[in-house]
Amino acid sequence: MKIHLTLITLMLLCNTAFANDYFRSRTIIGAGIYSSGGKSILFVDIDGDKTAMSSCATTKRFSVSSTDPSYKELVSIALTAYASAQSSVDLVVSSTCNHWGNAQDLRGIKMGKMPW
C-alpha cells in the first residue's frame, strides 16, 4: 500500500513539474530583452485574458533566459511575431517562474495556423 501511495505521489509531482499550459491565438503586444547577471532574458507580453497565468507571474508576462537551449529560436519567433503583428500566436509555458522571478517561463512559441 505504501508503495502505491508513493508512486501516485511521485506521478503527481512529475506531472506538475513538466506540465505545460497553452495560450492560443494571441497577439504579442510587447517584447524586450534585458541583460542581468551575465545572461539575457526575453520578456513577452500578450493580449487577452491572463487569469490562467501562474500566481508567481505577478507582472503578467512570460520570460526565457539565454541559458535555455532554445533561447535564440524563441527570441527569433517572438520578435518576428511582434514585428509582423501576428494575431495567431500560440505560447507553451510551464507553471514556474524560474527564468525571472515574476514572469512565467516560456517553453515554446509558434505563429500562424500550423498545428503543434
N, C-alpha and C positions, 0 to 999 in steps of 0.2 A: 504494500500500500504506500509506504514512504517513497519507494522508487517511482511509482506512478505520479504522486504529487510533485516530486522533484522534477520529473520530466515535463509535466504540464507547466510548472513554474518557469523552467528554462525555455520552453517553447514560447511562452508569453513574453518573456524578456527579449528573446531574439526577434520575435515579431515586432516588438516596439522599437528595438534598436535599428532594424532595417526597414521599417515601414516608410512608405512613400505617400505623399499627398500630391494631388494634382490641382492645378489652377488652369482651367481650359478656356480657350477663346478670349484671351485678354489682350490688351494693348499695353506695351511698356511705355509708361508716361515719364520715366526718369531713369537714368543710368549714370553711374560715375565710378571712378577708381580712386582709391585712397591708399597712400603708402604709409605703412606703420610697422615698426619693428623688423625692418629688412624684408618685408613681404608686401604684396599689393592685395587689396580687397576690392572686388567688384560689387557694387550695390545696385540693385534693380528695384524699381517701384512699378506697380501695375495698377490699372484701373479696376473698378468693380468692387464687389463685396470681399472684405478681408477678414470676416469674422471667424473663418476656419483656420486662421493662422495660429501657430503655437503661441502660448502665453509669453514665452521668452522674447518674442519678436515685438517688443514694445514700440518700435519705430514703424512697424507695418511695412517692412521692406525685406528683401532677400539678399543674401551675400554668398560669395565664394572666395576663397583665399588662393593666392598664387601657389600655395603648397599643394593644392588639389591637382591631380594628374590631368584633368580635363579643363583646367582654368582657361587656357588660351582659346580653346574651342568655344567655351561658354561665353567668354568676352566677345569673340567674333560674332557669334549668332545674336547675342543680346544687343550689341551695338548696331548691327545690321537691321534687326527688327525695330529698334528705336528710331534709327535714322530714316527708315523707309515707312514708318508709321503703320507697321503691320497690325491688323486688328484680329488676327487669328494666331496668337502665340500661346503655346502650352508650356507650363513650367512643371517640373517634377522637383519636389522638395522633400527634405526629411523633416522630422518634427523637432530637430535640435537647432541650437544657435551656437555652434562650435566655431565657425569661421569668424564671427563677430558677435559679441555678447547680446546685442539687442536686435539682431536681424536673422531671420530663418535661413537655414542652409539650403542653397540651390544645388540640385544634383543633376538636372538636365533641362534642356530647353529646345523647343522646335517651333517653327513657324510655317504657316500655310496649312493646307488640307491633308498633309501626309499623316497616315496613322503611325502610332508608335510601333 
